Amino acid sequence: MIEFKLSLRSPPSLRYSISVLRPGVDANMEYKAAPIVRRKLKDGRIIVRAGRGFSLNELREAGITVDAAKKLGILIDKRRRSCRKENVEALKELLQRASSREKT
């Protein structure tokens, strides 16, 4: 991944444009699979955002081992405990794409 050294004195436009490169994006700007996470704020509102990685329960439901997920480049978040259906479906689709690439 490309690394940038920015100070707080850098113009905001430069900082915000580079902040697009986050852990879910590699150097070729191809998006890796990122799970959907819902987070509750103090005032009761719920935020939906891209998560840090898939939970171990979601990997189990999709039939993927932790070692296989690491080999495929799937991000894993060991702190998450939830198991969302959307994320399991995304993992199954990702596994099908990976297996079709290996056959060709």
C-alpha positions in Angstrom: 0.0 0.0 0.0 1.2 3.5 -0.7 2.1 5.4 2.4 1.8 9.2 2.7 3.3 11.4 5.3 1.1 14.3 6.0 1.2 16.9 8.7 -1.7 18.8 10.1 -0.4 21.8 8.2 -1.2 20.2 4.9 -4.2 21.7 3.1 -7.4 20.0 4.0 -8.2 19.1 0.4 -5.0 17.1 0.2 -5.7 15.3 3.5 -9.3 14.4 2.5 -8.3 13.2 -0.9 -5.6 10.8 0.5 -7.9 9.6 3.3 -9.8 7.6 0.6 -6.9 5.1 0.8 -8.0 3.1 3.8 -7.3 -0.5 4.9 -10.1 -1.9 2.8 -8.5 -0.5 -0.4 -5.3 -1.8 -1.9 -2.7 0.2 -3.9 -4.5 -0.6 -7.2 -7.7 1.0 -5.8 -9.6 -2.3 -6.1 -12.0 -2.5 -3.2 -11.6 -5.5 -0.9 -14.7 -7.0 0.6 -15.7 -4.9 3.6 -18.5 -6.0 6.0 -21.5 -3.9 6.8 -21.5 -2.8 10.5 -24.3 -1.1 12.4 -23.3 1.0 15.4 -25.5 2.7 18.0 -24.7 6.2 19.1 -25.3 7.7 22.6 -28.4 9.5 21.4 -29.9 6.4 20.0 -29.2 6.9 16.3 -27.8 4.0 14.3 -24.9 4.4 11.9 -24.3 2.0 9.0 -20.7 1.9 7.8 -18.1 -0.3 6.4 -16.5 -2.4 9.1 -12.9 -3.3 9.8 -13.4 -7.0 9.0 -15.7 -10.0 9.1 -16.5 -11.7 12.4 -15.5 -15.3 13.1 -19.2 -16.3 13.3 -19.8 -14.9 9.8 -16.8 -16.8 8.5 -18.1 -20.1 10.1 -21.6 -19.5 8.6 -20.1 -19.0 5.1 -18.0 -22.2 5.5 -14.6 -20.5 5.4 -11.8 -21.2 7.9 -9.6 -18.4 9.3 -6.6 -19.7 7.4 -8.5 -19.8 4.1 -9.8 -16.3 4.7 -6.2 -15.0 5.3 -5.1 -16.7 2.1 -7.9 -15.1 0.1 -7.2 -11.7 1.6 -10.4 -11.4 3.5 -10.2 -9.0 6.4 -11.0 -10.5 9.9 -12.1 -8.6 13.0 -11.8 -10.9 16.0 -13.6 -8.3 18.3 -16.9 -8.5 16.5 -19.5 -11.0 17.8 -22.5 -10.3 15.5 -23.4 -12.4 12.5 -25.2 -10.5 9.8 -26.9 -12.2 6.9 -25.7 -9.6 4.4 -22.1 -10.2 5.3 -22.5 -14.0 5.1 -24.0 -13.7 1.6 -21.1 -11.4 0.6 -18.6 -13.9 1.9 -20.3 -16.8 -0.1 -20.3 -14.7 -3.2 -16.6 -13.8 -2.7 -15.8 -17.5 -2.2 -17.6 -18.4 -5.5 -15.6 -15.7 -7.4 -12.3 -16.9 -5.9 -13.1 -20.5 -6.9 -14.1 -19.5 -10.4 -10.8 -17.6 -10.8 -8.8 -20.7 -9.7 -10.5 -22.9 -12.4 -9.6 -20.5 -15.2 
